[in-house]
């Protein structure tokens, strides 16, 4: 069997970097770590939400909303883990929390789960990976992506398409026919809920969702785009997980916000390993994967050096010197 048809787990085992016994121990799931993480998570949201309340009617409300928004958009990290059913041992809790997260950031949970499954199957392969973020060709394209405008355009278009009962050819490939109607109703119910909240806002002249939810998410999303680029952008378009995915060393607060998804290569090697066990998996395979020791900023230095041609010139000079 060739490596391009191996699953992440079987490739890790076939590479001999971890034993089946060790992997089984790391894959053990528990509700405890998730509830502890969630308790601090909710407390963090309360603190950042209070910053908005305390700074209301001053210019400081904008940086407060940005900080709150950075936490809010990281519901993507929690939803992502829930889609893998690795946050909670109790399976239905993953579905409930995943749907709540998806509602907060306008990412329908069931659709995302099917899309993300194909991302893991065809990671970084052009034409097959539905989540592939191509290396920008210009600096303008780089900053345009970071603005998150293309992202929101795609998400609103996607939601409208599903509300109208339509899928793209790519979506028809990864969404089973029996589930397609569920995807449509998922989108319709989400839109109905948003419209109901908006109607309440207008009727009661109550705009808390605007200040504590919608505006912060818009302000925070560029940070999530910045982070998402560090996972695969600029890595080779090959099936080898030692090459196509980055792990980034980040600070503890960022590790907390991203639910250890900075250990992204490890996650792709064994996506059934819960978030709380990824640091242990990292220690076992860190010499076999691509690690960016400079963190997210270092990953973007690499990305920018590639799109500006600086990396190619440096490699050529190094080759000529040797």
Backbone as numpy.savetxt, mean C-alpha at the origin, in Angstrom:
# Nx Ny Nz CAx CAy CAz Cx Cy Cz
10.54 -27.03 -12.21 9.70 -25.83 -12.21 10.57 -24.59 -12.21
10.31 -23.65 -13.11 11.12 -22.42 -13.20 10.69 -21.44 -12.13
11.60 -20.52 -11.77 11.33 -19.59 -10.67 10.19 -18.65 -10.97
9.89 -18.42 -12.31 8.85 -17.44 -12.61 7.45 -17.99 -12.39
7.30 -19.28 -12.07 5.99 -19.82 -11.77 5.90 -20.26 -10.31
6.93 -20.00 -9.55 6.89 -20.31 -8.14 6.10 -19.24 -7.39
5.38 -19.66 -6.35 4.74 -18.68 -5.48 5.82 -18.09 -4.58
5.54 -16.96 -3.93 6.54 -16.38 -3.02 7.04 -17.36 -1.96
6.13 -18.11 -1.36 6.53 -19.02 -0.30 7.39 -20.15 -0.84
6.97 -20.75 -1.97 7.74 -21.87 -2.49 9.10 -21.42 -3.01
9.19 -20.18 -3.50 10.50 -19.70 -3.92 11.41 -19.52 -2.72
10.87 -18.98 -1.62 11.68 -18.82 -0.42 12.20 -20.16 0.08
11.34 -21.16 0.03 11.74 -22.49 0.47 12.74 -23.11 -0.49
12.51 -22.94 -1.78 13.41 -23.54 -2.77 14.78 -22.88 -2.76
14.82 -21.60 -2.38 16.10 -20.90 -2.28 16.89 -21.33 -1.06
16.23 -22.03 -0.15 16.91 -22.53 1.03 17.24 -21.49 2.07
16.56 -20.34 2.02 16.86 -19.28 2.99 16.06 -19.43 4.28
15.09 -20.32 4.26 14.28 -20.54 5.45 13.69 -21.95 5.38
13.55 -22.59 6.54 13.01 -23.95 6.57 11.49 -23.91 6.70
10.85 -25.02 6.37 9.39 -25.09 6.51 8.97 -24.91 7.96
9.73 -25.43 8.87 9.39 -25.31 10.29 9.46 -23.85 10.75
10.52 -23.15 10.33 10.67 -21.74 10.69 9.55 -20.91 10.07
9.24 -21.20 8.82 8.18 -20.46 8.14 6.83 -20.68 8.80
6.57 -21.91 9.20 5.30 -22.21 9.86 5.17 -21.44 11.16
6.27 -21.33 11.90 6.24 -20.57 13.16 5.98 -19.09 12.89
6.60 -18.55 11.86 6.41 -17.14 11.53 5.00 -16.86 11.02
4.36 -17.86 10.43 3.03 -17.68 9.87 1.92 -17.78 10.92
2.30 -18.06 12.15 1.30 -18.18 13.22 0.56 -16.86 13.41
-0.76 -16.91 13.40 -1.57 -15.70 13.51 -2.18 -15.57 14.90
-2.38 -14.31 15.30 -2.92 -14.03 16.62 -3.66 -12.69 16.57
-4.72 -12.57 17.35 -5.45 -11.30 17.42 -4.73 -10.28 18.29
-3.93 -10.78 19.24 -3.30 -9.90 20.23 -2.49 -8.76 19.66
-1.48 -9.03 18.82 -0.66 -7.94 18.28 -1.48 -6.90 17.52
-2.51 -7.35 16.79 -3.34 -6.42 16.03 -4.13 -5.50 16.95
-4.73 -6.05 18.00 -5.51 -5.23 18.92 -4.62 -4.21 19.63
-3.41 -4.63 20.00 -2.46 -3.70 20.64 -2.08 -2.58 19.67
-1.80 -2.95 18.43 -1.44 -1.96 17.41 -2.61 -1.01 17.16
-3.81 -1.57 17.07 -4.99 -0.76 16.81 -5.27 0.23 17.94
-5.00 -0.18 19.18 -5.24 0.71 20.32 -4.37 1.96 20.20
-3.09 1.76 19.86 -2.19 2.90 19.69 -2.59 3.69 18.44
-3.04 2.98 17.41 -3.48 3.60 16.16 -4.64 4.58 16.40
-5.63 4.11 17.14 -6.81 4.95 17.43 -6.41 6.14 18.31
-5.50 5.89 19.25 -5.02 6.98 20.10 -4.28 8.03 19.26
-3.51 7.57 18.30 -2.79 8.48 17.41 -3.76 9.33 16.60
-4.81 8.69 16.08 -5.83 9.43 15.33 -6.53 10.46 16.22
-6.75 10.10 17.48 -7.39 11.04 18.41 -6.50 12.26 18.63
-5.20 12.03 18.76 -4.27 13.13 18.99 -4.19 14.04 17.76
-4.02 13.44 16.58 -3.92 14.26 15.36 -5.25 14.94 15.05
-6.36 14.28 15.39 -7.67 14.92 15.22 -7.82 16.10 16.15
-7.30 15.98 17.36 -7.38 17.08 18.31 -6.55 18.28 17.83
-5.44 18.00 17.13 -4.63 19.09 16.59 -5.46 19.95 15.63
-6.32 19.30 14.85 -7.20 20.04 13.94 -8.19 20.88 14.74
-8.79 20.26 15.75 -9.77 20.96 16.60 -9.14 22.18 17.27
-7.92 21.99 17.79 -7.26 23.07 18.53 -6.80 24.20 17.62
-6.58 23.90 16.35 -6.06 24.93 15.43 -7.12 25.47 14.48
-8.37 25.05 14.68 -9.45 25.49 13.80 -9.55 27.01 13.78
-9.83 27.54 12.60 -9.94 28.99 12.37 -8.60 29.71 12.47
-7.50 28.94 12.37 -6.17 29.54 12.23 -5.48 28.87 11.05
-4.39 29.45 10.59 -3.65 28.84 9.48 -3.00 27.52 9.88
-2.83 27.31 11.20 -2.22 26.07 11.66 -3.10 24.86 11.40
-4.36 25.09 11.01 -5.24 23.97 10.74 -4.77 23.18 9.52
-4.08 23.84 8.59 -3.61 23.14 7.39 -2.49 22.16 7.68
-1.44 22.54 8.41 -0.45 21.52 8.78 -1.04 20.45 9.70
-2.01 20.82 10.54 -2.66 19.84 11.41 -3.43 18.82 10.57
-4.14 19.29 9.55 -4.87 18.38 8.68 -3.92 17.49 7.88
-2.76 18.05 7.52 -1.77 17.25 6.81 -1.27 16.10 7.68
-0.92 16.40 8.91 -0.44 15.37 9.84 -1.52 14.31 10.06
-2.74 14.75 10.28 -3.86 13.83 10.47 -4.07 13.00 9.19
-3.91 13.65 8.04 -4.09 12.96 6.77 -3.05 11.90 6.52
-1.81 12.14 6.96 -0.76 11.13 6.80 -1.14 9.85 7.55
-1.73 10.01 8.72 -2.19 8.82 9.47 -3.37 8.18 8.75
-4.31 9.00 8.29 -5.50 8.46 7.62 -5.15 7.66 6.37
-4.25 8.17 5.53 -3.94 7.45 4.29 -3.21 6.14 4.58
-2.61 6.03 5.74 -1.96 4.77 6.11 -2.97 3.69 6.49
-4.27 4.02 6.45 -5.25 2.94 6.54 -5.08 1.98 5.37
-4.42 2.46 4.32 -4.11 1.56 3.20 -3.25 0.40 3.68
-2.26 0.68 4.53 -1.37 -0.37 5.01 -2.14 -1.42 5.80
-3.06 -0.95 6.65 -3.88 -1.88 7.43 -4.81 -2.66 6.51
-5.45 -1.98 5.57 -6.34 -2.67 4.63 -5.57 -3.71 3.82
-4.38 -3.35 3.39 -3.55 -4.26 2.63 -3.30 -5.55 3.40
-2.96 -5.42 4.67 -2.72 -6.60 5.49 -4.00 -7.40 5.71
-5.11 -6.70 5.87 -6.39 -7.39 6.04 -6.74 -8.20 4.79
-6.39 -7.69 3.63 -6.65 -8.42 2.39 -5.88 -9.74 2.33
-4.78 -9.79 3.06 -4.01 -11.03 3.14 -4.48 -11.92 4.30
-5.45 -11.43 5.06 -5.98 -12.15 6.22 -4.88 -12.47 7.24
-3.96 -11.53 7.40 -2.85 -11.76 8.34 -2.87 -10.83 9.55
-3.80 -9.87 9.58 -3.85 -8.95 10.72 -4.43 -9.66 11.94
-5.57 -10.31 11.72 -6.28 -11.00 12.80 -6.32 -12.51 12.54
-6.29 -13.27 13.59 -6.49 -14.71 13.46 -7.94 -15.00 13.12
-8.86 -14.21 13.71 -10.29 -14.34 13.42 -10.55 -13.78 12.03
-10.90 -14.66 11.09 -10.94 -14.28 9.67 -11.89 -13.13 9.38
-13.10 -13.14 9.98 -14.09 -12.12 9.64 -13.65 -10.73 10.10
-12.80 -10.66 11.11 -12.31 -9.36 11.56 -11.48 -8.68 10.47
-10.74 -9.48 9.70 -9.97 -8.92 8.59 -10.89 -8.30 7.55
-12.02 -8.95 7.28 -12.97 -8.41 6.31 -13.62 -7.12 6.81
-14.03 -7.12 8.09 -14.69 -5.94 8.65 -13.74 -4.75 8.67
-12.54 -4.94 9.22 -11.58 -3.84 9.32 -11.11 -3.42 7.93
-10.91 -4.38 7.03 -10.50 -4.05 5.67 -11.52 -3.17 4.97
-12.81 -3.47 5.15 -13.86 -2.67 4.53 -13.94 -1.28 5.15
-13.73 -1.16 6.45 -13.73 0.15 7.10 -12.59 1.01 6.55
-11.40 0.40 6.46 -10.24 1.12 5.92 -10.51 1.56 4.49
-11.06 0.64 3.69 -11.34 0.96 2.30 -12.33 2.10 2.15
-13.30 2.16 3.05 -14.29 3.25 3.02 -13.63 4.58 3.35
-12.69 4.56 4.28 -12.01 5.80 4.69 -11.20 6.38 3.54
-10.54 5.52 2.76 -9.64 6.02 1.72 -10.18 5.78 0.30
-11.45 5.42 0.19 -12.12 5.19 -1.10 -11.42 4.11 -1.92
-11.20 2.96 -1.29 -10.59 1.83 -1.97 -11.42 0.59 -1.66
-12.42 0.28 -2.51 -13.30 -0.87 -2.26 -12.51 -2.12 -1.95
-12.81 -2.74 -0.81 -11.95 -3.79 -0.27 -11.92 -5.06 -1.12
-13.07 -5.49 -1.60 -13.11 -6.75 -2.35 -12.39 -6.63 -3.69
-12.63 -5.52 -4.36 -11.93 -5.28 -5.63 -10.43 -5.22 -5.41
-10.02 -4.51 -4.37 -8.59 -4.39 -4.08 -7.98 -5.75 -3.80
-8.70 -6.62 -3.10 -8.16 -7.95 -2.78 -7.86 -8.75 -4.04
-8.78 -8.71 -5.01 -8.54 -9.45 -6.25 -7.40 -8.82 -7.06
-7.39 -7.50 -7.12 -6.33 -6.81 -7.84 -4.97 -7.11 -7.22
-4.93 -7.07 -5.88 -3.67 -7.26 -5.18 -3.16 -8.69 -5.31
-4.07 -9.63 -5.44 -3.67 -11.02 -5.65 -2.86 -11.14 -6.95
-3.33 -10.47 -8.00 -2.60 -10.50 -9.27 -1.26 -9.77 -9.15
-1.22 -8.73 -8.34 0.04 -8.02 -8.12 1.09 -8.96 -7.54
0.68 -9.81 -6.61 1.63 -10.75 -6.02 2.00 -11.86 -7.00
1.09 -12.23 -7.86 1.38 -13.28 -8.84 2.31 -12.79 -9.94
2.13 -11.53 -10.36 2.89 -11.00 -11.49 3.67 -9.74 -11.11
4.26 -9.75 -9.94 4.94 -8.55 -9.43 5.94 -7.98 -10.43
5.71 -6.68 -10.77 6.65 -5.88 -11.56 6.79 -6.35 -13.01
5.82 -7.13 -13.49 5.86 -7.59 -14.88 4.92 -6.73 -15.72
5.46 -6.06 -16.72 4.67 -5.18 -17.59 3.56 -5.97 -18.27
2.35 -5.39 -18.24 1.22 -6.02 -18.91 0.49 -7.03 -18.07
1.08 -7.42 -16.93 0.45 -8.44 -16.07 0.18 -7.94 -14.66
1.08 -7.12 -14.12 0.92 -6.60 -12.76 -0.03 -5.41 -12.79
-1.26 -5.55 -12.24 -2.23 -4.44 -12.30 -1.87 -3.26 -11.41
-0.92 -3.44 -10.49 -0.52 -2.36 -9.60 0.84 -1.77 -9.96
1.37 -2.17 -11.10 2.71 -1.72 -11.47 2.76 -0.20 -11.64
3.72 0.42 -10.98 3.96 1.85 -11.13 5.24 1.98 -11.94
5.11 2.44 -13.16 6.27 2.52 -14.05 7.24 3.61 -13.60
8.51 3.40 -13.86 9.51 4.43 -13.59 9.19 5.65 -14.45
8.98 6.82 -13.83 8.67 8.03 -14.63 9.77 8.30 -15.64
9.39 8.84 -16.79 10.36 9.14 -17.85 11.00 10.51 -17.66
10.32 11.40 -16.94 10.83 12.76 -16.75 10.61 13.19 -15.31
11.28 14.27 -14.92 11.05 14.84 -13.60 9.62 15.34 -13.46
9.08 15.89 -14.55 7.69 16.36 -14.52 6.75 15.18 -14.24
7.00 14.04 -14.87 6.19 12.86 -14.63 6.32 12.36 -13.22
7.51 12.46 -12.67 7.78 12.06 -11.29 6.94 12.88 -10.32
7.01 14.21 -10.46 6.27 15.08 -9.55 4.76 15.02 -9.81
4.37 14.76 -11.05 2.96 14.62 -11.38 2.37 13.42 -10.66
3.11 12.32 -10.64 2.63 11.14 -9.91 2.55 11.44 -8.41
3.56 12.09 -7.85 3.57 12.39 -6.42 2.45 13.34 -6.02
1.95 14.12 -6.95 0.86 15.05 -6.64 -0.41 14.29 -6.24
-0.48 13.04 -6.65 -1.62 12.14 -6.42 -2.83 12.45 -7.31
-2.71 13.45 -8.18 -3.81 13.76 -9.10 -4.11 12.58 -10.03
-3.08 11.95 -10.65 -3.38 10.78 -11.49 -4.03 9.65 -10.70
-3.60 9.49 -9.44 -4.16 8.44 -8.60 -5.65 8.66 -8.38
-6.04 9.88 -7.98 -7.44 10.15 -7.70 -8.28 10.08 -8.98
-7.71 10.50 -10.09 -8.42 10.40 -11.36 -8.74 8.94 -11.66
-7.75 8.07 -11.45 -7.95 6.63 -11.68 -8.99 6.06 -10.75
-8.94 6.44 -9.47 -9.85 5.87 -8.47 -11.29 6.33 -8.70
-11.49 7.60 -9.01 -12.85 8.08 -9.28 -13.41 7.46 -10.55
-12.56 7.32 -11.57 -12.99 6.68 -12.82 -13.35 5.22 -12.57
-12.54 4.56 -11.80 -12.77 3.15 -11.47 -14.07 2.97 -10.71
-14.30 3.83 -9.72 -15.52 3.73 -8.92 -16.75 3.98 -9.79
-16.69 5.01 -10.65 -17.81 5.31 -11.53 -18.08 4.15 -12.49
-17.03 3.54 -12.98 -17.18 2.41 -13.90 -17.89 1.24 -13.22
-17.51 0.96 -11.99 -18.12 -0.16 -11.26 -19.57 0.14 -10.88
-19.84 1.38 -10.53 -21.23 1.77 -10.23 -22.11 1.52 -11.45
-21.56 1.74 -12.63 -22.30 1.53 -13.88 -22.23 0.09 -14.38
-21.65 -0.80 -13.57 -21.63 -2.22 -13.92 -20.68 -2.58 -15.03
-19.52 -1.90 -15.10 -18.56 -2.19 -16.15 -17.18 -2.47 -15.56
-16.43 -3.33 -16.25 -15.06 -3.65 -15.89 -14.17 -3.44 -17.10
-12.90 -3.16 -16.85 -11.94 -3.12 -17.95 -11.55 -4.55 -18.31
-10.89 -4.71 -19.43 -10.42 -6.04 -19.84 -9.46 -6.60 -18.81
-8.62 -5.73 -18.23 -7.68 -6.18 -17.21 -8.42 -6.67 -15.97
-9.46 -5.94 -15.55 -10.23 -6.35 -14.37 -10.96 -7.68 -14.62
-11.43 -7.88 -15.84 -12.11 -9.13 -16.15 -11.16 -10.32 -16.05
-9.88 -10.03 -16.19 -8.88 -11.09 -16.08 -8.70 -11.55 -14.63
-8.69 -10.59 -13.67 -8.39 -11.01 -12.30 -9.62 -11.09 -11.38
-10.78 -10.64 -11.84 -11.99 -10.77 -11.03 -12.83 -11.93 -11.57
-13.07 -12.97 -10.78 -13.89 -14.10 -11.25 -15.27 -13.63 -11.68
-15.82 -14.24 -12.70 -17.12 -13.83 -13.23 -18.20 -13.88 -12.16
-18.11 -14.87 -11.28 -19.12 -15.03 -10.24 -19.07 -13.89 -9.22
-17.94 -13.17 -9.16 -17.75 -12.09 -8.19 -17.99 -10.71 -8.78
-18.15 -10.62 -10.07 -18.23 -9.31 -10.71 -19.43 -8.49 -10.24
-20.56 -9.12 -10.06 -21.74 -8.38 -9.58 -21.52 -7.88 -8.15
-20.78 -8.65 -7.36 -20.45 -8.22 -6.00 -19.59 -6.96 -6.03
-18.65 -6.92 -6.97 -17.78 -5.74 -7.13 -18.62 -4.51 -7.47
-19.62 -4.68 -8.33 -20.48 -3.56 -8.72 -21.27 -3.04 -7.52
-21.83 -3.94 -6.73 -22.63 -3.52 -5.59 -21.78 -2.96 -4.46
-20.56 -3.44 -4.36 -19.62 -2.87 -3.39 -19.41 -1.39 -3.70
-19.20 -1.07 -4.96 -18.99 0.33 -5.36 -20.26 1.16 -5.17
-21.40 0.59 -5.53 -22.67 1.33 -5.41 -22.98 1.65 -3.95
-22.78 0.70 -3.07 -23.05 0.93 -1.65 -22.09 1.97 -1.07
-20.84 1.93 -1.52 -19.86 2.90 -1.05 -20.27 4.31 -1.48
-20.67 4.47 -2.74 -21.08 5.78 -3.24 -22.34 6.25 -2.53
-23.29 5.35 -2.30 -24.52 5.72 -1.59 -24.20 6.21 -0.19
-23.27 5.55 0.48 -22.88 5.96 1.83 -22.23 7.35 1.81
-21.36 7.58 0.83 -20.72 8.90 0.71 -21.77 9.98 0.46
-22.72 9.69 -0.43 -23.77 10.67 -0.73 -24.65 10.94 0.48
-24.91 9.89 1.27 -25.73 10.06 2.48 -25.02 10.98 3.48
-23.71 10.78 3.64 -22.94 11.63 4.55 -22.92 13.06 4.04
-22.76 13.21 2.73 -22.74 14.56 2.14 -24.09 15.24 2.32
-25.19 14.49 2.19 -26.54 15.05 2.37 -26.73 15.51 3.82
-26.23 14.72 4.76 -26.31 15.10 6.18 -25.53 16.38 6.42
-24.36 16.50 5.80 -23.54 17.71 5.96 -24.30 18.95 5.52
-24.93 18.86 4.35 -25.67 20.01 3.83 -26.93 20.29 4.65
-27.62 19.23 5.07 -28.87 19.39 5.80 -28.65 20.01 7.18
-27.62 19.52 7.87 -27.37 19.97 9.24 -26.29 21.05 9.32
-25.73 21.43 8.16 -24.62 22.37 8.14 -23.50 21.89 9.09
-23.23 20.60 8.98 -22.24 19.90 9.83 -21.10 19.43 8.94
-19.92 20.07 9.09 -18.84 19.83 8.15 -17.62 19.16 8.76
-17.84 18.42 9.84 -16.73 17.68 10.45 -16.06 16.71 9.47
-16.84 15.97 8.63 -16.18 15.07 7.67 -15.22 15.79 6.73
-15.54 17.02 6.38 -14.67 17.78 5.49 -13.33 18.08 6.15
-13.38 18.54 7.40 -12.17 18.97 8.09 -11.37 17.82 8.70
-12.06 16.78 9.14 -11.38 15.69 9.84 -11.18 14.44 8.98
-11.69 14.46 7.75 -11.62 13.27 6.91 -11.22 13.61 5.48
-12.11 14.26 4.72 -11.89 14.41 3.28 -10.67 15.26 2.95
-10.59 16.47 3.52 -9.43 17.32 3.24 -8.12 16.69 3.73
-8.07 16.13 4.95 -6.83 15.47 5.38 -6.39 14.34 4.47
-7.34 13.54 3.97 -6.96 12.44 3.07 -6.35 13.00 1.79
-6.94 14.06 1.25 -6.39 14.67 0.04 -4.99 15.23 0.30
-4.79 15.85 1.46 -3.50 16.42 1.79 -2.45 15.34 2.06
-2.87 14.22 2.62 -1.93 13.17 3.00 -1.59 12.19 1.89
-2.44 12.10 0.86 -2.23 11.08 -0.18 -0.88 11.20 -0.89
-0.35 12.41 -1.16 0.98 12.45 -1.78 2.05 11.73 -0.98
1.91 11.70 0.34 2.86 10.97 1.17 2.75 9.47 0.89
1.52 8.99 0.74 1.33 7.57 0.42 1.87 7.26 -0.97
1.70 8.19 -1.93 2.28 7.97 -3.27 3.81 7.90 -3.17
4.40 8.76 -2.33 5.85 8.79 -2.11 6.32 7.44 -1.58
5.56 6.88 -0.65 5.93 5.61 -0.03 5.71 4.45 -0.99
4.58 4.44 -1.72 4.29 3.34 -2.63 5.35 3.22 -3.72
5.93 4.34 -4.13 6.96 4.29 -5.16 8.20 3.54 -4.69
8.47 3.55 -3.39 9.70 2.94 -2.89 9.65 1.42 -2.90
8.48 0.84 -3.09 8.35 -0.62 -3.01 8.92 -1.32 -4.24
8.61 -0.80 -5.44 9.03 -1.49 -6.67 9.59 -0.58 -7.75
9.25 0.71 -7.72 9.64 1.60 -8.82 11.17 1.67 -8.94
11.65 1.51 -10.16 13.08 1.54 -10.39 13.75 0.19 -10.25
13.02 -0.80 -9.80 13.56 -2.15 -9.72 13.31 -2.86 -11.05
14.11 -3.88 -11.36 13.98 -4.55 -12.66 12.59 -5.17 -12.86
12.14 -5.19 -14.11 10.85 -5.80 -14.45 11.06 -7.28 -14.72
11.39 -8.00 -13.64 11.63 -9.44 -13.70 10.83 -10.11 -12.58
10.72 -11.43 -12.67 9.92 -12.15 -11.68 10.69 -12.50 -10.42
12.00 -12.33 -10.44 12.84 -12.69 -9.28 12.61 -11.69 -8.15
12.11 -12.18 -7.03 11.79 -11.29 -5.91 13.02 -10.76 -5.20
14.16 -11.34 -5.46 15.38 -10.78 -4.89 15.76 -9.49 -5.60
15.16 -9.26 -6.78 15.51 -8.11 -7.60 14.38 -7.10 -7.77
13.12 -7.56 -7.75 12.02 -6.67 -8.18 11.35 -5.90 -7.05
11.81 -6.07 -5.81 11.14 -5.44 -4.67 12.17 -4.92 -3.68
11.89 -3.74 -3.11 12.77 -3.16 -2.10 12.22 -3.36 -0.69
13.12 -3.60 0.24 12.84 -3.41 1.65 13.53 -2.12 2.06
12.82 -1.28 2.82 13.37 0.02 3.24 13.49 0.08 4.76
14.66 0.48 5.23 14.82 0.71 6.66 14.24 2.09 6.99
13.27 2.13 7.89 12.63 3.40 8.25 12.59 3.54 9.76
12.18 4.72 10.22 12.09 4.98 11.65 10.94 4.18 12.27
10.98 4.02 13.56 9.93 3.28 14.28 8.54 3.87 14.07
8.39 5.22 14.12 7.05 5.78 13.87 6.52 5.41 12.48
7.37 5.45 11.45 6.94 5.08 10.11 6.65 3.59 10.03
7.44 2.80 10.72 7.20 1.36 10.76 5.83 1.08 11.36
5.49 1.83 12.40 4.18 1.69 13.03 3.07 2.05 12.07
3.22 3.18 11.38 2.17 3.64 10.47 1.96 2.67 9.31
3.04 2.10 8.80 2.91 1.23 7.63 2.72 -0.24 8.00
2.51 -0.53 9.26 2.27 -1.91 9.71 3.39 -2.84 9.20
4.63 -2.36 9.32 5.82 -3.13 8.94 5.90 -3.44 7.44
5.13 -2.70 6.62 5.20 -2.96 5.18 6.46 -2.37 4.55
7.29 -1.70 5.34 8.61 -1.32 4.83 9.44 -2.57 4.54
9.09 -3.68 5.24 9.72 -4.98 4.95 8.99 -5.61 3.77
9.08 -4.93 2.62 8.22 -5.30 1.51 8.72 -6.52 0.75
10.02 -6.66 0.62 10.55 -7.85 -0.05 10.20 -9.10 0.76
10.29 -8.99 2.08 9.93 -10.14 2.93 8.46 -10.49 2.75
7.63 -9.47 2.67 6.20 -9.68 2.49 5.93 -10.40 1.17
6.65 -10.04 0.13 6.45 -10.70 -1.16 6.99 -12.13 -1.15
8.03 -12.37 -0.39 8.54 -13.73 -0.26 7.52 -14.64 0.40
6.89 -14.14 1.44 5.95 -14.97 2.19 4.81 -14.10 2.69
3.81 -13.89 1.83 2.73 -12.95 2.14 1.79 -13.46 3.23
1.93 -14.71 3.63 1.09 -15.24 4.71 1.70 -15.00 6.09
2.86 -14.39 6.13 3.49 -14.05 7.42 2.86 -12.77 7.93
2.30 -12.76 9.15 1.64 -11.56 9.69 2.61 -10.38 9.82
2.04 -9.20 9.85 2.84 -7.97 9.91 3.82 -7.97 11.07
3.39 -8.51 12.23 4.23 -8.42 13.43 5.43 -9.37 13.37
5.40 -10.35 12.43 6.51 -11.30 12.32 7.47 -10.94 11.19
7.17 -9.91 10.41 8.03 -9.56 9.28 9.45 -9.16 9.71
9.64 -8.45 10.84 11.02 -8.16 11.25 11.83 -9.43 11.50
11.20 -10.46 12.03 11.90 -11.73 12.27 12.24 -12.41 10.94
11.31 -12.36 9.99 11.58 -12.92 8.66 12.72 -12.16 8.00
12.74 -10.85 8.21 13.81 -10.03 7.64 15.18 -10.50 8.11
15.30 -10.80 9.39 16.58 -11.24 9.92 17.06 -12.53 9.26
16.14 -13.35 8.80 16.50 -14.63 8.19 16.90 -14.49 6.72
16.33 -13.52 6.01 16.57 -13.45 4.57 17.16 -12.12 4.11
17.63 -11.30 5.04 18.07 -9.95 4.69 19.26 -9.94 3.73
20.05 -11.00 3.71 21.20 -11.05 2.81 20.82 -11.55 1.43
19.56 -11.92 1.25 19.11 -12.49 -0.02 18.20 -11.55 -0.80
17.96 -10.36 -0.27 16.97 -9.46 -0.88 17.59 -8.08 -1.12
16.84 -7.22 -1.78 17.28 -5.85 -2.04 16.85 -4.97 -0.87
17.83 -4.43 -0.14 17.56 -3.61 1.04 18.08 -2.20 0.81
17.22 -1.21 1.00 17.62 0.20 0.92 17.84 0.70 2.34
19.11 0.78 2.73 19.44 1.16 4.10 19.15 2.62 4.38
19.04 3.43 3.32 18.78 4.86 3.52 17.28 5.16 3.62
16.45 4.13 3.56 15.02 4.30 3.73 14.32 4.86 2.52
13.14 5.46 2.76 12.32 5.99 1.68 13.07 7.04 0.86
13.79 7.92 1.54 14.53 8.96 0.83 15.59 8.35 -0.06
16.27 7.33 0.45 17.29 6.65 -0.33 16.70 5.99 -1.57
15.51 5.41 -1.42 14.85 4.79 -2.56 14.55 5.83 -3.63
14.14 7.03 -3.20 13.84 8.08 -4.18 15.10 8.66 -4.80
16.19 8.65 -4.07 17.48 9.04 -4.67 17.81 8.08 -5.80
17.59 6.79 -5.57 17.83 5.77 -6.59 16.91 5.98 -7.79
15.62 6.21 -7.51 14.64 6.42 -8.58 15.01 7.64 -9.43
15.35 8.74 -8.75 15.70 9.97 -9.47 17.01 9.82 -10.26
17.95 9.07 -9.71 19.22 8.88 -10.43 19.00 8.05 -11.69
17.99 7.18 -11.66 17.69 6.39 -12.84 16.98 7.22 -13.91
15.99 8.00 -13.49 15.22 8.74 -14.51 16.00 9.93 -15.08
17.00 10.41 -14.34 17.82 11.51 -14.85 19.04 11.01 -15.61
19.29 9.69 -15.55 20.42 9.11 -16.25 21.70 9.14 -15.45
21.67 9.69 -14.24 22.89 9.77 -13.43 23.40 8.39 -13.05
22.49 7.47 -12.78 22.89 6.13 -12.38 23.60 5.41 -13.54
23.02 5.56 -14.74 23.62 4.91 -15.91 25.02 5.46 -16.17
25.18 6.79 -16.05 26.50 7.39 -16.27 27.50 6.93 -15.22
27.04 6.83 -13.96 27.93 6.39 -12.88 28.36 4.94 -13.10
27.42 4.11 -13.54 27.74 2.70 -13.79 28.72 2.58 -14.95
28.54 3.42 -15.98 29.42 3.36 -17.14 30.84 3.79 -16.75
30.94 4.85 -15.97 32.26 5.32 -15.52 32.94 4.26 -14.66
32.16 3.61 -13.79 32.71 2.57 -12.93 33.20 1.40 -13.76
32.42 1.04 -14.80 32.80 -0.08 -15.66 34.08 0.25 -16.43
34.19 1.49 -16.91 35.38 1.89 -17.66 36.62 1.92 -16.75
36.40 2.29 -15.48 37.54 2.34 -14.54 38.06 0.95 -14.23
37.15 -0.03 -14.30 37.57 -1.41 -14.01 38.16 -2.07 -15.26
